[in-house]
């Protein structure tokens, strides 16, 4: 799995999206290319530069479950666009 983090701040958290109910969901990309494309979309929307960080699948999911984080697994068949009002940098223990 691949997550996004602000460049040079990988130890400070991972990119997550907040839904309309106020819950944060960590995006877990199955494909590195998809994570890189999404990072490019974020940067085009004036977000700070992002880096793609690879994390073991089980570690990512177990960490989310342990800390009650919601997560979304983005497969190669999914198409996601950054929602400007609901993005969030989530503190986590995976990076």
Biopython code that builds the backbone (N, CA, C, O; Angstrom):
import numpy as np
from Bio.PDB.StructureBuilder import StructureBuilder

atoms = [
    (1, "UNK", "N", (0.847, -1.174, 0.000)),
    (1, "UNK", "CA", (0.000, 0.000, 0.000)),
    (1, "UNK", "C", (0.894, 1.239, 0.000)),
    (1, "UNK", "O", (2.056, 1.206, 0.405)),
    (2, "UNK", "N", (0.296, 2.331, -0.473)),
    (2, "UNK", "CA", (1.018, 3.601, -0.539)),
    (2, "UNK", "C", (0.142, 4.687, 0.072)),
    (2, "UNK", "O", (-1.057, 4.760, -0.199)),
    (3, "UNK", "N", (0.752, 5.524, 0.896)),
    (3, "UNK", "CA", (0.056, 6.668, 1.476)),
    (3, "UNK", "C", (0.774, 7.931, 1.022)),
    (3, "UNK", "O", (1.877, 7.870, 0.478)),
    (4, "UNK", "N", (0.140, 9.073, 1.249)),
    (4, "UNK", "CA", (0.738, 10.361, 0.911)),
    (4, "UNK", "C", (1.074, 11.111, 2.188)),
    (4, "UNK", "O", (0.372, 11.014, 3.195)),
    (5, "UNK", "N", (2.153, 11.854, 2.120)),
    (5, "UNK", "CA", (2.573, 12.688, 3.229)),
    (5, "UNK", "C", (3.210, 13.951, 2.656)),
    (5, "UNK", "O", (3.667, 13.955, 1.512)),
    (6, "UNK", "N", (3.240, 15.003, 3.437)),
    (6, "UNK", "CA", (3.888, 16.232, 2.988)),
    (6, "UNK", "C", (5.387, 15.966, 2.876)),
    (6, "UNK", "O", (5.988, 15.370, 3.771)),
    (7, "UNK", "N", (5.985, 16.412, 1.775)),
    (7, "UNK", "CA", (7.412, 16.209, 1.551)),
    (7, "UNK", "C", (8.217, 16.767, 2.714)),
    (7, "UNK", "O", (7.943, 17.866, 3.196)),
    (8, "UNK", "N", (9.197, 16.018, 3.157)),
    (8, "UNK", "CA", (10.095, 16.357, 4.252)),
    (8, "UNK", "C", (9.404, 16.407, 5.611)),
    (8, "UNK", "O", (9.988, 16.867, 6.592)),
    (9, "UNK", "N", (8.154, 15.931, 5.670)),
    (9, "UNK", "CA", (7.432, 15.855, 6.944)),
    (9, "UNK", "C", (6.749, 14.490, 7.065)),
    (9, "UNK", "O", (5.678, 14.371, 7.660)),
    (10, "UNK", "N", (7.372, 13.484, 6.503)),
    (10, "UNK", "CA", (6.770, 12.155, 6.472)),
    (10, "UNK", "C", (6.485, 11.603, 7.863)),
    (10, "UNK", "O", (5.556, 10.814, 8.036)),
    (11, "UNK", "N", (7.271, 12.007, 8.854)),
    (11, "UNK", "CA", (7.077, 11.512, 10.216)),
    (11, "UNK", "C", (5.945, 12.219, 10.953)),
    (11, "UNK", "O", (5.608, 11.844, 12.076)),
    (12, "UNK", "N", (5.360, 13.231, 10.336)),
    (12, "UNK", "CA", (4.339, 14.029, 11.017)),
    (12, "UNK", "C", (2.911, 13.626, 10.692)),
    (12, "UNK", "O", (1.976, 14.148, 11.298)),
    (13, "UNK", "N", (2.721, 12.716, 9.756)),
    (13, "UNK", "CA", (1.370, 12.277, 9.462)),
    (13, "UNK", "C", (1.166, 11.934, 8.013)),
    (13, "UNK", "O", (2.081, 12.026, 7.194)),
    (14, "UNK", "N", (-0.048, 11.538, 7.708)),
    (14, "UNK", "CA", (-0.404, 11.104, 6.362)),
    (14, "UNK", "C", (-1.638, 11.860, 5.896)),
    (14, "UNK", "O", (-2.439, 12.332, 6.702)),
    (15, "UNK", "N", (-1.773, 11.964, 4.585)),
    (15, "UNK", "CA", (-2.917, 12.646, 3.997)),
    (15, "UNK", "C", (-4.168, 11.809, 4.217)),
    (15, "UNK", "O", (-4.158, 10.595, 4.013)),
    (16, "UNK", "N", (-5.235, 12.458, 4.631)),
    (16, "UNK", "CA", (-6.535, 11.822, 4.819)),
    (16, "UNK", "C", (-7.603, 12.785, 4.332)),
    (16, "UNK", "O", (-7.356, 13.979, 4.169)),
    (17, "UNK", "N", (-8.780, 12.254, 4.106)),
    (17, "UNK", "CA", (-9.918, 13.055, 3.656)),
    (17, "UNK", "C", (-10.986, 13.018, 4.739)),
    (17, "UNK", "O", (-11.267, 11.963, 5.307)),
    (18, "UNK", "N", (-11.577, 14.169, 5.022)),
    (18, "UNK", "CA", (-12.650, 14.243, 5.995)),
    (18, "UNK", "C", (-13.981, 14.227, 5.246)),
    (18, "UNK", "O", (-14.177, 14.985, 4.295)),
    (19, "UNK", "N", (-14.894, 13.358, 5.682)),
    (19, "UNK", "CA", (-16.196, 13.303, 5.022)),
    (19, "UNK", "C", (-17.146, 14.330, 5.623)),
    (19, "UNK", "O", (-16.801, 15.038, 6.570)),
    (20, "UNK", "N", (-18.337, 14.399, 5.063)),
    (20, "UNK", "CA", (-19.297, 15.414, 5.529)),
    (20, "UNK", "C", (-19.771, 15.172, 6.954)),
    (20, "UNK", "O", (-20.356, 16.068, 7.563)),
    (21, "UNK", "N", (-19.532, 13.967, 7.508)),
    (21, "UNK", "CA", (-19.888, 13.670, 8.888)),
    (21, "UNK", "C", (-18.759, 14.005, 9.861)),
    (21, "UNK", "O", (-18.912, 13.839, 11.071)),
    (22, "UNK", "N", (-17.634, 14.474, 9.338)),
    (22, "UNK", "CA", (-16.525, 14.850, 10.186)),
    (22, "UNK", "C", (-15.544, 13.736, 10.486)),
    (22, "UNK", "O", (-14.640, 13.920, 11.302)),
    (23, "UNK", "N", (-15.694, 12.597, 9.856)),
    (23, "UNK", "CA", (-14.760, 11.488, 10.051)),
    (23, "UNK", "C", (-13.639, 11.574, 9.034)),
    (23, "UNK", "O", (-13.870, 11.909, 7.873)),
    (24, "UNK", "N", (-12.423, 11.271, 9.471)),
    (24, "UNK", "CA", (-11.272, 11.263, 8.580)),
    (24, "UNK", "C", (-11.032, 9.854, 8.070)),
    (24, "UNK", "O", (-11.164, 8.876, 8.805)),
    (25, "UNK", "N", (-10.679, 9.772, 6.808)),
    (25, "UNK", "CA", (-10.365, 8.482, 6.196)),
    (25, "UNK", "C", (-9.011, 8.581, 5.510)),
    (25, "UNK", "O", (-8.773, 9.467, 4.689)),
    (26, "UNK", "N", (-8.147, 7.669, 5.857)),
    (26, "UNK", "CA", (-6.821, 7.598, 5.258)),
    (26, "UNK", "C", (-6.937, 6.916, 3.905)),
    (26, "UNK", "O", (-7.557, 5.858, 3.791)),
    (27, "UNK", "N", (-6.348, 7.513, 2.885)),
    (27, "UNK", "CA", (-6.330, 6.891, 1.558)),
    (27, "UNK", "C", (-5.144, 5.936, 1.476)),
    (27, "UNK", "O", (-3.998, 6.330, 1.692)),
    (28, "UNK", "N", (-5.434, 4.689, 1.165)),
    (28, "UNK", "CA", (-4.421, 3.653, 0.969)),
    (28, "UNK", "C", (-4.473, 3.243, -0.496)),
    (28, "UNK", "O", (-5.425, 2.598, -0.935)),
    (29, "UNK", "N", (-3.464, 3.613, -1.233)),
    (29, "UNK", "CA", (-3.421, 3.324, -2.665)),
    (29, "UNK", "C", (-2.753, 1.972, -2.895)),
    (29, "UNK", "O", (-1.699, 1.690, -2.325)),
    (30, "UNK", "N", (-3.366, 1.142, -3.728)),
    (30, "UNK", "CA", (-2.754, -0.133, -4.082)),
    (30, "UNK", "C", (-1.597, 0.058, -5.058)),
    (30, "UNK", "O", (-0.623, -0.695, -5.024)),
    (31, "UNK", "N", (-1.700, 1.053, -5.917)),
    (31, "UNK", "CA", (-0.699, 1.282, -6.958)),
    (31, "UNK", "C", (0.055, 2.590, -6.699)),
    (31, "UNK", "O", (-0.555, 3.625, -6.432)),
    (32, "UNK", "N", (1.373, 2.532, -6.780)),
    (32, "UNK", "CA", (2.196, 3.723, -6.562)),
    (32, "UNK", "C", (1.888, 4.812, -7.590)),
    (32, "UNK", "O", (1.853, 5.994, -7.246)),
    (33, "UNK", "N", (1.666, 4.425, -8.844)),
    (33, "UNK", "CA", (1.354, 5.412, -9.886)),
    (33, "UNK", "C", (0.091, 6.201, -9.557)),
    (33, "UNK", "O", (0.030, 7.408, -9.793)),
    (34, "UNK", "N", (-0.912, 5.525, -9.016)),
    (34, "UNK", "CA", (-2.153, 6.215, -8.653)),
    (34, "UNK", "C", (-1.915, 7.204, -7.523)),
    (34, "UNK", "O", (-2.472, 8.302, -7.528)),
    (35, "UNK", "N", (-1.088, 6.820, -6.552)),
    (35, "UNK", "CA", (-0.761, 7.729, -5.453)),
    (35, "UNK", "C", (-0.010, 8.946, -5.979)),
    (35, "UNK", "O", (-0.258, 10.071, -5.544)),
    (36, "UNK", "N", (0.907, 8.719, -6.913)),
    (36, "UNK", "CA", (1.659, 9.838, -7.492)),
    (36, "UNK", "C", (0.756, 10.777, -8.279)),
    (36, "UNK", "O", (0.922, 11.994, -8.212)),
    (37, "UNK", "N", (-0.199, 10.224, -9.027)),
    (37, "UNK", "CA", (-1.142, 11.074, -9.772)),
    (37, "UNK", "C", (-1.994, 11.905, -8.818)),
    (37, "UNK", "O", (-2.214, 13.094, -9.048)),
    (38, "UNK", "N", (-2.468, 11.276, -7.752)),
    (38, "UNK", "CA", (-3.282, 11.992, -6.772)),
    (38, "UNK", "C", (-2.459, 13.105, -6.117)),
    (38, "UNK", "O", (-2.963, 14.208, -5.903)),
    (39, "UNK", "N", (-1.201, 12.819, -5.803)),
    (39, "UNK", "CA", (-0.321, 13.848, -5.224)),
    (39, "UNK", "C", (-0.186, 15.020, -6.182)),
    (39, "UNK", "O", (-0.171, 16.174, -5.753)),
    (40, "UNK", "N", (-0.089, 14.735, -7.478)),
    (40, "UNK", "CA", (-0.013, 15.799, -8.473)),
    (40, "UNK", "C", (-1.272, 16.644, -8.498)),
    (40, "UNK", "O", (-1.198, 17.863, -8.658)),
    (41, "UNK", "N", (-2.428, 16.011, -8.341)),
    (41, "UNK", "CA", (-3.692, 16.756, -8.281)),
    (41, "UNK", "C", (-3.725, 17.665, -7.053)),
    (41, "UNK", "O", (-4.190, 18.802, -7.124)),
    (42, "UNK", "N", (-3.227, 17.152, -5.933)),
    (42, "UNK", "CA", (-3.180, 17.977, -4.718)),
    (42, "UNK", "C", (-2.283, 19.194, -4.920)),
    (42, "UNK", "O", (-2.648, 20.311, -4.553)),
    (43, "UNK", "N", (-1.119, 18.975, -5.499)),
    (43, "UNK", "CA", (-0.190, 20.081, -5.725)),
    (43, "UNK", "C", (-0.783, 21.105, -6.695)),
    (43, "UNK", "O", (-0.556, 22.306, -6.547)),
    (44, "UNK", "N", (-1.541, 20.633, -7.682)),
    (44, "UNK", "CA", (-2.193, 21.553, -8.621)),
    (44, "UNK", "C", (-3.243, 22.407, -7.914)),
    (44, "UNK", "O", (-3.574, 23.498, -8.379)),
    (45, "UNK", "N", (-3.769, 21.908, -6.783)),
    (45, "UNK", "CA", (-4.739, 22.655, -5.977)),
    (45, "UNK", "C", (-4.060, 23.444, -4.861)),
    (45, "UNK", "O", (-4.695, 23.781, -3.861)),
    (46, "UNK", "N", (-2.756, 23.743, -5.033)),
    (46, "UNK", "CA", (-1.986, 24.560, -4.090)),
    (46, "UNK", "C", (-1.717, 23.897, -2.739)),
    (46, "UNK", "O", (-1.503, 24.594, -1.747)),
    (47, "UNK", "N", (-1.725, 22.576, -2.683)),
    (47, "UNK", "CA", (-1.281, 21.877, -1.479)),
    (47, "UNK", "C", (0.245, 21.848, -1.491)),
    (47, "UNK", "O", (0.863, 22.001, -2.545)),
    (48, "UNK", "N", (0.844, 21.653, -0.338)),
    (48, "UNK", "CA", (2.311, 21.518, -0.324)),
    (48, "UNK", "C", (2.726, 20.266, -1.101)),
    (48, "UNK", "O", (1.914, 19.359, -1.283)),
    (49, "UNK", "N", (3.967, 20.207, -1.555)),
    (49, "UNK", "CA", (4.427, 19.018, -2.275)),
    (49, "UNK", "C", (4.264, 17.763, -1.423)),
    (49, "UNK", "O", (4.584, 17.756, -0.234)),
    (50, "UNK", "N", (3.767, 16.718, -2.043)),
    (50, "UNK", "CA", (3.534, 15.445, -1.368)),
    (50, "UNK", "C", (4.524, 14.404, -1.846)),
    (50, "UNK", "O", (5.040, 14.480, -2.961)),
    (51, "UNK", "N", (4.783, 13.428, -0.983)),
    (51, "UNK", "CA", (5.597, 12.278, -1.356)),
    (51, "UNK", "C", (4.760, 11.024, -1.129)),
    (51, "UNK", "O", (3.859, 10.992, -0.292)),
    (52, "UNK", "N", (5.085, 10.012, -1.891)),
    (52, "UNK", "CA", (4.432, 8.717, -1.757)),
    (52, "UNK", "C", (5.287, 7.860, -0.837)),
    (52, "UNK", "O", (6.494, 7.731, -1.039)),
    (53, "UNK", "N", (4.658, 7.277, 0.170)),
    (53, "UNK", "CA", (5.356, 6.446, 1.147)),
    (53, "UNK", "C", (4.751, 5.046, 1.086)),
    (53, "UNK", "O", (3.538, 4.877, 1.205)),
    (54, "UNK", "N", (5.608, 4.050, 0.900)),
    (54, "UNK", "CA", (5.124, 2.674, 0.878)),
    (54, "UNK", "C", (5.052, 2.141, 2.302)),
    (54, "UNK", "O", (5.993, 2.290, 3.082)),
    (55, "UNK", "N", (3.928, 1.520, 2.632)),
    (55, "UNK", "CA", (3.749, 0.891, 3.942)),
    (55, "UNK", "C", (3.226, -0.524, 3.714)),
    (55, "UNK", "O", (2.446, -0.754, 2.789)),
    (56, "UNK", "N", (3.644, -1.469, 4.544)),
    (56, "UNK", "CA", (3.120, -2.827, 4.403)),
    (56, "UNK", "C", (1.602, -2.846, 4.573)),
    (56, "UNK", "O", (1.059, -2.158, 5.437)),
    (57, "UNK", "N", (0.922, -3.637, 3.744)),
    (57, "UNK", "CA", (-0.537, -3.690, 3.759)),
    (57, "UNK", "C", (-1.099, -3.951, 5.157)),
    (57, "UNK", "O", (-1.949, -3.204, 5.640)),
    (58, "UNK", "N", (-0.623, -5.002, 5.793)),
    (58, "UNK", "CA", (-1.152, -5.370, 7.111)),
    (58, "UNK", "C", (-0.895, -4.283, 8.143)),
    (58, "UNK", "O", (-1.758, -4.006, 8.976)),
    (59, "UNK", "N", (0.282, -3.664, 8.099)),
    (59, "UNK", "CA", (0.595, -2.594, 9.044)),
    (59, "UNK", "C", (-0.361, -1.425, 8.867)),
    (59, "UNK", "O", (-0.860, -0.878, 9.851)),
    (60, "UNK", "N", (-0.619, -1.039, 7.632)),
    (60, "UNK", "CA", (-1.510, 0.087, 7.368)),
    (60, "UNK", "C", (-2.910, -0.190, 7.902)),
    (60, "UNK", "O", (-3.483, 0.638, 8.610)),
    (61, "UNK", "N", (-3.452, -1.336, 7.569)),
    (61, "UNK", "CA", (-4.820, -1.664, 7.985)),
    (61, "UNK", "C", (-4.904, -1.885, 9.484)),
    (61, "UNK", "O", (-5.840, -1.404, 10.122)),
    (62, "UNK", "N", (-3.947, -2.602, 10.064)),
    (62, "UNK", "CA", (-3.966, -2.838, 11.510)),
    (62, "UNK", "C", (-3.816, -1.543, 12.298)),
    (62, "UNK", "O", (-4.450, -1.376, 13.340)),
    (63, "UNK", "N", (-2.984, -0.625, 11.811)),
    (63, "UNK", "CA", (-2.817, 0.659, 12.491)),
    (63, "UNK", "C", (-4.120, 1.450, 12.446)),
    (63, "UNK", "O", (-4.533, 2.030, 13.451)),
    (64, "UNK", "N", (-4.760, 1.475, 11.295)),
    (64, "UNK", "CA", (-6.050, 2.171, 11.189)),
    (64, "UNK", "C", (-7.062, 1.563, 12.155)),
    (64, "UNK", "O", (-7.766, 2.291, 12.854)),
    (65, "UNK", "N", (-7.137, 0.243, 12.200)),
    (65, "UNK", "CA", (-8.084, -0.419, 13.100)),
    (65, "UNK", "C", (-7.746, -0.149, 14.566)),
    (65, "UNK", "O", (-8.644, 0.084, 15.375)),
    (66, "UNK", "N", (-6.461, -0.180, 14.912)),
    (66, "UNK", "CA", (-6.044, 0.032, 16.294)),
    (66, "UNK", "C", (-6.410, 1.428, 16.786)),
    (66, "UNK", "O", (-6.817, 1.592, 17.936)),
    (67, "UNK", "N", (-6.267, 2.448, 15.917)),
    (67, "UNK", "CA", (-6.525, 3.828, 16.315)),
    (67, "UNK", "C", (-7.896, 4.320, 15.883)),
    (67, "UNK", "O", (-8.185, 5.514, 15.952)),
    (68, "UNK", "N", (-8.739, 3.399, 15.438)),
    (68, "UNK", "CA", (-10.109, 3.730, 15.025)),
    (68, "UNK", "C", (-10.150, 4.724, 13.875)),
    (68, "UNK", "O", (-11.069, 5.538, 13.798)),
    (69, "UNK", "N", (-9.162, 4.670, 12.975)),
    (69, "UNK", "CA", (-9.167, 5.509, 11.787)),
    (69, "UNK", "C", (-9.974, 4.798, 10.706)),
    (69, "UNK", "O", (-9.914, 3.577, 10.562)),
    (70, "UNK", "N", (-10.704, 5.566, 9.976)),
    (70, "UNK", "CA", (-11.336, 5.021, 8.777)),
    (70, "UNK", "C", (-10.291, 5.014, 7.673)),
    (70, "UNK", "O", (-9.366, 5.827, 7.681)),
    (71, "UNK", "N", (-10.433, 4.115, 6.742)),
    (71, "UNK", "CA", (-9.512, 4.081, 5.615)),
    (71, "UNK", "C", (-10.266, 3.663, 4.368)),
    (71, "UNK", "O", (-11.309, 3.013, 4.434)),
    (72, "UNK", "N", (-9.717, 4.049, 3.239)),
    (72, "UNK", "CA", (-10.279, 3.699, 1.933)),
    (72, "UNK", "C", (-9.144, 3.111, 1.119)),
    (72, "UNK", "O", (-8.097, 3.736, 0.952)),
    (73, "UNK", "N", (-9.354, 1.918, 0.620)),
    (73, "UNK", "CA", (-8.358, 1.306, -0.253)),
    (73, "UNK", "C", (-8.697, 1.721, -1.675)),
    (73, "UNK", "O", (-9.771, 1.410, -2.189)),
    (74, "UNK", "N", (-7.764, 2.428, -2.301)),
    (74, "UNK", "CA", (-7.942, 2.923, -3.662)),
    (74, "UNK", "C", (-7.284, 1.914, -4.605)),
    (74, "UNK", "O", (-6.060, 1.782, -4.636)),
    (75, "UNK", "N", (-8.112, 1.208, -5.368)),
    (75, "UNK", "CA", (-7.582, 0.212, -6.302)),
    (75, "UNK", "C", (-7.270, 0.875, -7.642)),
    (75, "UNK", "O", (-7.592, 2.043, -7.859)),
    (76, "UNK", "N", (-6.644, 0.118, -8.529)),
    (76, "UNK", "CA", (-6.294, 0.660, -9.838)),
    (76, "UNK", "C", (-7.530, 1.003, -10.662)),
    (76, "UNK", "O", (-7.425, 1.752, -11.634)),
    (77, "UNK", "N", (-8.692, 0.477, -10.301)),
    (77, "UNK", "CA", (-9.930, 0.756, -11.024)),
    (77, "UNK", "C", (-10.673, 1.976, -10.498)),
    (77, "UNK", "O", (-11.655, 2.408, -11.102)),
    (78, "UNK", "N", (-10.220, 2.534, -9.385)),
    (78, "UNK", "CA", (-10.890, 3.683, -8.780)),
    (78, "UNK", "C", (-10.363, 4.981, -9.359)),
    (78, "UNK", "O", (-9.201, 5.089, -9.752)),
    (79, "UNK", "N", (-11.255, 5.966, -9.400)),
    (79, "UNK", "CA", (-10.893, 7.304, -9.853)),
    (79, "UNK", "C", (-11.273, 8.262, -8.738)),
    (79, "UNK", "O", (-12.455, 8.417, -8.431)),
    (80, "UNK", "N", (-10.286, 8.906, -8.128)),
    (80, "UNK", "CA", (-10.556, 9.826, -7.026)),
    (80, "UNK", "C", (-9.992, 11.202, -7.340)),
    (80, "UNK", "O", (-8.930, 11.338, -7.947)),
    (81, "UNK", "N", (-10.732, 12.215, -6.911)),
    (81, "UNK", "CA", (-10.337, 13.608, -7.087)),
    (81, "UNK", "C", (-10.310, 14.235, -5.695)),
    (81, "UNK", "O", (-11.215, 13.986, -4.899)),
    (82, "UNK", "N", (-9.310, 15.030, -5.387)),
    (82, "UNK", "CA", (-9.249, 15.647, -4.055)),
    (82, "UNK", "C", (-10.451, 16.552, -3.782)),
    (82, "UNK", "O", (-10.748, 17.448, -4.571)),
    (83, "UNK", "N", (-11.135, 16.318, -2.672)),
    (83, "UNK", "CA", (-12.220, 17.220, -2.278)),
    (83, "UNK", "C", (-11.646, 18.401, -1.503)),
    (83, "UNK", "O", (-11.156, 18.207, -0.390)),
    (84, "UNK", "N", (-11.688, 19.609, -2.043)),
    (84, "UNK", "CA", (-10.967, 20.732, -1.435)),
    (84, "UNK", "C", (-11.367, 21.071, -0.005)),
    (84, "UNK", "O", (-10.506, 21.451, 0.789)),
    (85, "UNK", "N", (-12.621, 20.949, 0.343)),
    (85, "UNK", "CA", (-12.994, 21.373, 1.688)),
    (85, "UNK", "C", (-12.849, 20.279, 2.732)),
    (85, "UNK", "O", (-13.055, 20.544, 3.916)),
    (86, "UNK", "N", (-12.504, 19.066, 2.340)),
    (86, "UNK", "CA", (-12.458, 17.972, 3.307)),
    (86, "UNK", "C", (-11.107, 17.287, 3.427)),
    (86, "UNK", "O", (-11.024, 16.209, 4.015)),
    (87, "UNK", "N", (-10.044, 17.880, 2.888)),
    (87, "UNK", "CA", (-8.763, 17.197, 3.023)),
    (87, "UNK", "C", (-8.111, 17.548, 4.353)),
    (87, "UNK", "O", (-8.434, 18.562, 4.972)),
    (88, "UNK", "N", (-7.195, 16.696, 4.779)),
    (88, "UNK", "CA", (-6.670, 16.790, 6.125)),
    (88, "UNK", "C", (-5.362, 16.006, 6.185)),
    (88, "UNK", "O", (-5.240, 14.957, 5.554)),
    (89, "UNK", "N", (-4.405, 16.496, 6.923)),
    (89, "UNK", "CA", (-3.192, 15.735, 7.181)),
    (89, "UNK", "C", (-3.380, 15.043, 8.522)),
    (89, "UNK", "O", (-3.472, 15.701, 9.558)),
    (90, "UNK", "N", (-3.437, 13.720, 8.503)),
    (90, "UNK", "CA", (-3.735, 12.940, 9.684)),
    (90, "UNK", "C", (-2.450, 12.456, 10.341)),
    (90, "UNK", "O", (-1.564, 11.922, 9.673)),
    (91, "UNK", "N", (-2.356, 12.644, 11.640)),
    (91, "UNK", "CA", (-1.219, 12.112, 12.380)),
    (91, "UNK", "C", (-1.391, 10.602, 12.456)),
    (91, "UNK", "O", (-2.484, 10.113, 12.743)),
    (92, "UNK", "N", (-0.336, 9.874, 12.203)),
    (92, "UNK", "CA", (-0.417, 8.422, 12.286)),
    (92, "UNK", "C", (0.912, 7.847, 12.733)),
    (92, "UNK", "O", (1.886, 8.576, 12.920)),
    (93, "UNK", "N", (0.946, 6.564, 12.898)),
    (93, "UNK", "CA", (2.123, 5.875, 13.384)),
    (93, "UNK", "C", (2.753, 4.989, 12.305)),
    (93, "UNK", "O", (3.609, 4.163, 12.621)),
    (94, "UNK", "N", (2.346, 5.143, 11.034)),
    (94, "UNK", "CA", (2.804, 4.236, 9.989)),
    (94, "UNK", "C", (4.062, 4.713, 9.277)),
    (94, "UNK", "O", (4.877, 3.889, 8.861)),
    (95, "UNK", "N", (4.238, 6.005, 9.129)),
    (95, "UNK", "CA", (5.340, 6.523, 8.312)),
    (95, "UNK", "C", (6.685, 6.340, 8.981)),
    (95, "UNK", "O", (7.711, 6.724, 8.420)),
]
sb = StructureBuilder()
sb.init_structure("model")
sb.init_model(0)
sb.init_chain("A")
sb.init_seg("    ")
for serial, (resi, resn, name, xyz) in enumerate(atoms, 1):
    if name == "N":
        sb.init_residue(resn, " ", resi, " ")
    sb.init_atom(name, np.array(xyz, "f"), 0.0, 1.0, " ", f" {name:<3s}", serial, name[0])
structure = sb.get_structure()
